[in-house]
Amino acid sequence: MPIRREHRHFYPIDWPQLSAVIRFVRAQGRCEGCGRPHMQDVQHLGDGRWWDPEVMRWRDGWGRLQRHTLPAPEVMAAGRVKITRVVLATAHRNHDTADNSDANLVAFCQRCHMLHDRPEHQRRRRITLRARKAISDLFGGRYPWLD
C-alpha cells in the first residue's frame, strides 16, 4: 500500500529499502501473520481460511493448518472460493512511524494489515467525526468553505 503524500514526511528517506529487507529478507516473502506468499494468487473463503498449494491443505487466518477441511475442488465447485493477489507491506506494530526498530516492523498481507490497523482506523474515524460535528455546531450546520 503506497504511503499517502501527506504522511511521507513521517517515514525515513530509506523506507523503501528498509521495507524490502523486512518483507523479503526477514519474512522471506511471506506474511508474518498468516504465511500467505507475496505476489501469489491465493484461494480463500473470505473468513481467513486459505488454500496452501505447497502442503495441499487449508490454513486458518493465522496460518495454522486446518484439521477438518474440505478438499479445494469441492469447495471451488460450490462457488465459495475467492481469489486474491497477495501483496506484502511493512507495518509498524505500535503505529508509531518514527519507531523503525526491527522489533516494531512486521511484514503483513492486506488482510493481516487491515486487521492490525482496525483499532487505529476506528480511533481516527471517531476523531474525524467529532471534529466534523464540532465544525457543524460552530457554523450552524454549514461548511462555509464548501459554499
N, C-alpha and C positions, 0 to 999 in steps of 0.2 A: 504494500500500500504506500503510495507516494506521500511524502510529507507536505502538508499544506504550506503555501508560501508564507503565511503569517506566523507559522511555527518554526520555520527553518533556522531562525537565529537561536533557538533553544538547543540545537544539536551542534556537535563539534564539526569542524571542517572535514575531518577524515571519517565521517559517519558511514559513507558507502563501504569503505574498506573494513571498518570495524564490524559493520553488519554482516559483510561477506564472511569474515572469519568466524563469527558466531554461527551463522547458518550452515556454512559448508565445511568448516574445519572441525569445530567442536561438535555440532549436531549431525555432521556427515550427511547433510541434505535431507534430513527427516525432522518432522515436528517433534519438539521435546515434550509436548503434551500428550499427543496421541500416536505418534510414529508414522503419520502419513508422509509419503515421499514427495519431494519437491518436483514441480512441473510434470506430474503424472495425472492422468485422468483416473479418479477414484470412484468406484461404485459405492454408494452409501444409501441408507434407508431414511435419512433425514432426522433421525433421532440420535445420531452419533455413531451408530454401528456402520462399519465399512468393510469391504471385501479386500483382504490382503492376498493378492495372487501368488506371492512368494511362498506362503505356507498353505494356500488354498483353504483358508478359514476366515470367518468373520471376526472382527475385533470390535470392542466397545469404544466409547468415546474417549477412553484413557489409554487405548492401545492394547488392552489385555485381550487375549484370545477368548472367544466365546465357547462355552461348553455345548450348549444345546442350540444348534444353529441349523437353518435351512440351507441346502446347497444353493449356490448362486444361480444356476439355471432355473430352479423352481421359483425363486423369488423374482427373477427377471421376467419370467413368463407371467407372473401375477401383476406386473407393471408397477411394483413398489419401488424399484431401484432408480435412483437419480445419479447422474454422472457430473462430477465437479472437478475442474482442474485445480490442483493444489499449488498454492504459491506461498512460500515461506516468507515471513517478515520477522524482524528483530523487535522485541517488545521489552519495555522496562517493567520489571516486576513491581516496583513501588511507584510507578507512574511519574517518577522524577527524571526528566530528560537530562538533568545535569549530572546525575549519578550513572556514569558509564562503566562502573566496575564489572568485572567478569561475572560475579555472582548475581548482579542485578539484571543482566541481559539474558534473554531467552529467545530461542527460535520457535515461532508458533505458526501454524497454518491459519487460514482465515477463520475457521470455526473456533479454534482454541483462543485466538487473539480476541475475537469478539466476546467470548465468554469471560476472558480475563478482564477485559475493559468494561464490561457491562456495568458494574457498580460506579465506576468513574463517569461513564456516559450518563447514567441516571442522575448522579450528583450535579453534573454540569447542566443537564436539562432542567433540573429544578431551579438552579440559579438563573438560567436564561428566562424561564417562565416567570419567576418572581420579579426579575428586572423589567420585563415587558409589562407586567401588571403595575409595577410602581410607576413606570413612564406613562401608562394609560391613565392611572389615577391623577398624575401630575398635570397631564394635558387634557383632561376631561374625555378620555376615551379616543382621542385623536392622536395621530402621529404627524406633527406639523411638517416634518421633513419629507413626508410622502405626498403632501398636497401639491 
